[in-house]
C-alpha cells in the first residue's frame, strides 16, 4: 500500500461528516473526486473501508483501523508543521546553554525565567559547561550558547560581551586582613581559600592573581554553594574571592567585609559565545539583551558593555 496524508485526511473527514457530500466540502474537493480517491484507496488496501448503504456512512472494521492511524498521525504532522513554521518565523527553536562560570547559575536563572515567558516555544536547557569542553560542543551544535569569561579566536564562533565584573576578596569582619585597603597575592599564603569545586584555570583568583605571582594558599577548600561559602567566611573559617554581583544578592553584610584585589582592582568581562549564524536569530538576540540588562535591573555594580 501507498498511503498518503491526503488518504488519512479523507478517512477522518468522511467519519466526521457522515457522508461523502459533506466530507467533500470539508476537504474543498468535488464529491466525484472524493469517491474516486476512496475507490483507489480501497483497491490498494484490498478491503472495504466503509459499510455500504449505511446512513450516515460508517467505517468498516478496516476503516476504523485506518481512522485510528489518522487520529494518531495527523495531529503529530500538524504539530511538526507548526514547529517548522515557528522556526521560519524565528519564534521557535532550541537554546541549550553551557556555563563555564560556576557563580553564573544564580545570575542566569532570572534571565531564563524572563526569556521563557517571552519565548515559550523555544526549548531551553542548561548544561554545566565545567563538566565538559563547552566550546567544542558549541561548534558541534550540541549546545547553542556558552557563558564564559575566556574568549578564544574560533572560526564560526562570536564572543559577545555581556558585562564587566570585579572579583573581590571576602573575609569575616574579625579577620586580620579585614582592615587592609586592598589585598595582594602574598596575603593568601597563610589563608584557607574557599572556592567553588572547579579547576583552578576556571577561577579568577588563580588565573588573575595567585598563579602569575606563584603564590599558593595554605589550604584550598571547595564548596558548591555561594551561601555556604559566605557562611564559612562569616564564621572566620576561611576567605574567598567572588564576583561583586554575587555579593549584591546575599544578606550577610554585617558578618563580612569585601576588599579589592590589588591597589588597582581586577576587572573581568563575561561573554556569550554563540555560533556566528545564530547570533542574529530573534530569540538569541533577546536572551543576550536580557543577559546584559539583568545585572542593572538587580542593581548590581557591573557595567554592561557592547
C-alpha positions as CSV (number, residue, x, y, z in Angstrom):
1,X,0.0,0.0,0.0
2,X,1.0,3.6,-0.6
3,X,-0.9,5.6,2.0
4,X,-0.6,9.4,1.8
5,X,-1.5,12.1,4.3
6,X,-4.5,13.0,2.0
7,X,-5.8,9.5,2.4
8,X,-5.8,9.8,6.2
9,X,-7.4,13.2,6.0
10,X,-10.1,11.7,3.7
11,X,-10.9,8.9,6.2
12,X,-11.1,11.3,9.0
13,X,-13.3,13.8,7.1
14,X,-15.8,11.1,6.0
15,X,-16.0,9.8,9.6
16,X,-16.6,13.3,10.9
17,X,-19.1,14.3,8.2
18,X,-21.0,11.0,8.0
19,X,-21.2,11.2,4.2
20,X,-19.3,11.9,1.0
21,X,-21.0,15.1,0.1
22,X,-20.3,16.9,3.4
23,X,-16.8,15.4,3.5
24,X,-16.0,16.8,0.0
25,X,-17.0,20.2,1.3
26,X,-14.7,19.9,4.3
27,X,-11.8,18.8,2.0
28,X,-12.6,21.5,-0.6
29,X,-13.0,19.0,-3.4
30,X,-15.8,17.6,-5.6
31,X,-17.8,14.6,-4.4
32,X,-16.8,12.8,-7.6
33,X,-13.1,13.3,-6.9
34,X,-13.5,12.1,-3.4
35,X,-15.4,9.0,-4.5
36,X,-12.6,8.2,-6.9
37,X,-10.0,8.7,-4.2
38,X,-11.9,6.3,-1.8
39,X,-12.2,3.7,-4.6
40,X,-8.5,3.9,-5.3
41,X,-7.6,3.6,-1.6
42,X,-9.8,0.5,-1.1
43,X,-8.2,-1.1,-4.2
44,X,-4.8,-0.5,-2.6
45,X,-5.9,-1.9,0.8
46,X,-7.7,-4.9,-0.8
47,X,-10.6,-4.5,1.7
48,X,-13.7,-2.3,2.0
49,X,-13.1,0.7,4.3
50,X,-16.8,1.7,4.5
51,X,-20.1,-0.1,5.2
52,X,-22.1,0.4,2.0
53,X,-25.7,1.6,2.1
54,X,-25.4,2.9,5.7
55,X,-26.7,6.3,6.6
56,X,-24.7,8.1,7.9
57,X,-21.8,6.4,6.1
58,X,-19.9,4.2,8.6
59,X,-16.4,2.9,8.6
60,X,-15.8,-0.8,8.4
61,X,-13.5,-2.6,10.8
62,X,-10.6,-1.9,8.4
63,X,-11.7,1.7,8.0
64,X,-11.7,2.1,11.8
65,X,-8.1,0.9,11.9
66,X,-7.2,3.5,9.3
67,X,-9.1,6.1,11.3
68,X,-7.1,5.3,14.4
69,X,-3.9,5.7,12.4
70,X,-5.2,9.1,11.0
71,X,-6.1,10.4,14.5
72,X,-2.6,9.4,15.7
73,X,-0.5,10.6,12.8
74,X,-2.3,13.8,11.6
75,X,-2.0,15.7,14.8
76,X,1.7,14.9,15.0
77,X,2.2,16.1,11.4
78,X,0.2,19.3,12.2
79,X,2.4,19.9,15.3
80,X,5.5,19.4,13.2
81,X,4.3,21.8,10.5
82,X,3.6,24.4,13.2
83,X,7.1,23.9,14.7
84,X,8.7,24.3,11.3
85,X,6.6,27.4,10.7
86,X,7.8,28.7,14.1
87,X,11.4,28.1,13.0
88,X,10.8,30.1,9.8
89,X,9.2,32.9,11.8
90,X,12.0,32.9,14.3
91,X,9.9,32.4,17.4
92,X,10.7,28.7,18.0
93,X,13.9,26.7,18.2
94,X,16.4,25.4,20.7
95,X,18.5,27.2,23.3
96,X,20.8,24.8,25.1
97,X,23.3,26.7,27.3
98,X,26.6,25.7,28.8
99,X,28.1,27.7,31.7
100,X,31.8,27.9,32.3
101,X,31.2,30.2,35.3
102,X,30.1,28.4,38.4
103,X,28.7,31.5,40.1
104,X,26.7,32.4,36.9
105,X,23.9,30.0,37.8
106,X,22.4,32.5,40.3
107,X,22.7,35.3,37.8
108,X,21.3,33.3,34.8
109,X,18.1,31.9,36.3
110,X,16.2,35.3,36.4
111,X,17.4,35.8,32.8
112,X,15.9,32.5,31.6
113,X,12.7,33.0,33.6
114,X,12.1,36.2,31.7
115,X,13.1,34.6,28.5
116,X,10.8,31.6,29.0
117,X,7.7,33.9,29.3
118,X,8.7,35.8,26.1
119,X,9.6,32.7,24.0
120,X,7.5,29.8,25.3
121,X,8.1,27.8,22.1
122,X,11.9,27.7,22.5
123,X,13.4,24.6,24.1
124,X,15.6,25.8,26.9
125,X,18.1,23.7,28.8
126,X,21.2,24.3,30.9
127,X,24.3,22.1,30.9
128,X,27.2,22.7,33.3
129,X,30.0,23.6,30.9
130,X,32.6,22.9,33.6
131,X,31.9,19.2,33.2
132,X,32.9,19.0,29.5
133,X,34.5,21.0,26.8
134,X,31.8,23.6,26.1
135,X,33.3,25.5,23.2
136,X,34.0,22.3,21.0
137,X,30.4,21.3,21.9
138,X,29.2,24.6,20.7
139,X,30.9,24.1,17.3
140,X,29.4,20.6,17.1
141,X,26.0,22.1,17.7
142,X,25.5,20.1,20.9
143,X,24.9,23.4,22.7
144,X,23.8,26.8,21.4
145,X,25.3,29.3,23.8
146,X,28.3,29.2,26.2
147,X,28.7,31.6,29.1
148,X,32.5,32.2,29.6
149,X,35.0,34.8,30.7
150,X,37.7,33.4,28.5
151,X,37.2,34.4,24.8
152,X,39.1,32.5,22.1
153,X,39.6,33.0,18.5
154,X,37.5,30.3,17.0
155,X,36.2,30.2,13.4
156,X,32.4,30.4,13.2
157,X,32.1,31.5,16.9
158,X,31.3,35.0,18.1
159,X,32.1,36.1,21.7
160,X,29.5,38.7,22.5
161,X,30.4,40.9,25.6
162,X,27.7,40.9,28.3
163,X,29.1,42.9,31.3
164,X,32.2,43.6,33.3
165,X,32.5,42.5,36.9
166,X,35.1,42.7,39.7
167,X,36.4,39.7,41.6
168,X,36.6,40.8,45.2
169,X,38.2,39.4,48.4
170,X,35.7,38.4,51.1
171,X,36.6,37.9,54.8
172,X,35.0,37.9,58.2
173,X,35.0,41.4,59.9
174,X,37.2,39.9,62.6
175,X,39.7,38.6,60.1
176,X,43.3,40.1,60.3
177,X,43.1,41.1,56.6
178,X,39.8,42.9,57.1
179,X,41.5,46.2,57.8
180,X,43.7,46.3,54.7
181,X,42.6,48.7,51.9
182,X,43.3,46.1,49.3
183,X,44.5,42.5,49.1
184,X,47.6,41.3,47.3
185,X,48.7,37.8,46.2
186,X,51.1,37.4,49.1
187,X,48.2,37.9,51.6
188,X,46.8,34.5,50.6
189,X,49.9,32.4,51.7
190,X,48.6,31.8,55.2
191,X,44.9,31.6,54.3
192,X,42.4,28.8,53.7
193,X,40.9,29.8,50.4
194,X,37.3,28.7,49.9
195,X,36.4,28.2,46.2
196,X,33.8,26.6,44.0
197,X,34.6,23.0,43.1
198,X,36.1,23.7,39.7
199,X,39.6,23.6,38.2
200,X,41.9,26.5,39.0
201,X,42.0,27.5,35.4
202,X,38.3,28.5,35.9
203,X,38.9,30.6,39.0
204,X,39.8,34.3,38.7
205,X,41.7,34.4,41.9
206,X,44.2,31.9,40.5
207,X,44.3,32.9,36.8
208,X,44.4,36.7,37.5
209,X,46.4,36.8,40.8
210,X,47.9,33.8,42.5
211,X,49.2,31.8,39.6
212,X,51.1,34.7,38.0
213,X,52.6,35.6,41.4
214,X,53.4,32.0,42.1
215,X,51.6,32.1,45.4
216,X,50.0,29.1,47.0
217,X,47.4,29.4,49.8
218,X,47.9,27.4,52.9
219,X,44.8,25.3,52.0
220,X,42.0,25.3,49.4
221,X,38.6,24.1,50.4
222,X,35.9,23.6,47.7
223,X,32.3,24.3,48.4
224,X,29.4,24.0,45.9
225,X,27.0,26.8,47.1
226,X,27.7,30.5,47.3
227,X,25.6,30.8,50.5
228,X,27.7,28.1,52.2
229,X,30.9,29.8,51.2
230,X,29.7,33.0,52.8
231,X,28.6,31.2,55.9
232,X,32.1,29.7,56.3
233,X,33.7,33.1,55.6
234,X,31.5,34.8,58.1
235,X,32.4,32.3,60.8
236,X,36.1,33.0,60.0
237,X,36.9,29.5,58.7
238,X,38.5,30.8,55.5
239,X,38.5,33.6,52.9
240,X,37.0,33.7,49.4
241,X,37.1,35.6,46.1
242,X,33.7,36.1,44.5
243,X,32.3,38.3,41.7
244,X,31.0,41.5,43.0
245,X,27.5,41.0,41.6
246,X,27.2,37.7,43.6
247,X,27.6,39.7,46.8
248,X,24.8,42.1,45.9
249,X,22.3,39.2,46.1
250,X,23.1,37.9,49.7
251,X,22.3,39.2,53.1
252,X,25.3,38.7,55.2
253,X,26.8,42.2,55.0
254,X,27.0,42.5,58.8
255,X,29.2,39.4,59.0
256,X,31.9,40.0,56.4
257,X,33.8,42.7,54.5
258,X,34.9,42.9,50.9
259,X,38.2,44.3,49.6
260,X,39.6,44.9,46.1
261,X,42.3,42.6,44.8
262,X,45.4,44.7,44.2
263,X,45.6,48.5,44.5
264,X,44.0,49.0,41.1
265,X,41.4,46.2,41.5
266,X,40.7,43.5,38.9
267,X,38.1,43.7,36.2
268,X,36.9,40.8,34.2
269,X,34.4,40.5,31.4
270,X,31.7,37.9,30.9
271,X,30.9,36.8,27.3
272,X,28.2,34.8,25.5
273,X,29.8,32.5,22.9
274,X,27.4,31.7,20.0
275,X,27.7,30.3,16.5
276,X,28.0,33.2,14.0
277,X,24.9,32.1,12.0
278,X,22.8,32.1,15.2
279,X,23.8,35.4,16.7
280,X,21.1,37.4,14.7
281,X,18.3,35.0,15.4
282,X,15.5,36.9,17.2
283,X,15.3,34.8,20.3
284,X,19.1,34.6,20.6
285,X,19.3,38.4,20.4
286,X,16.6,38.7,23.1
287,X,18.3,36.4,25.6
288,X,21.6,38.3,25.1
289,X,19.8,41.6,25.7
290,X,18.2,40.1,28.9
291,X,21.7,38.9,30.0
292,X,23.1,42.4,29.6
293,X,20.2,44.2,31.5
294,X,19.7,41.7,34.3
295,X,22.7,43.0,36.3
296,X,21.4,46.5,36.1
297,X,17.8,45.6,36.9
298,X,19.0,43.9,40.1
299,X,21.1,47.0,40.9
300,X,24.4,45.2,40.9
301,X,27.7,47.1,40.5
302,X,28.5,45.9,37.0
303,X,28.6,47.8,33.7
304,X,27.0,46.4,30.5
305,X,29.3,46.6,27.6
306,X,29.0,46.3,23.8
